């Protein structure tokens, strides 16, 4: 069992910044990829950014240059630094990890989501 808890969401004005964090806990042996997804009202959930255990990152074009993903392996925590926020960044942001539990196989786990609202 792996639990992911997101924090750091909130309401900001356009041009502002937020830093999301997601801490994984449970019977974790190792975590491979961690990432962030978001879902805007009326839209499908979409990938925002991923990061591997060794630090390789992938960031979608729509947020590249504004968002940065990072992780602290010792704390099983992934971060999303969001700068120069735009109203179209508004949505529920979900943390995801591909993790192996003790005595088990790799599987995907999801957090409950944290709301990010960017006002114009």
Secondary structure by P-SEA (a helix, b strand, c coil): cbbbbbcbbbbbcccbbbbbbbbbbcccccccccccccccccccccccccccccccccccccccccbbbbbcccccbbbbbbcccccccccbbbbbbbcccccccbbbbbccbbbbbbcc
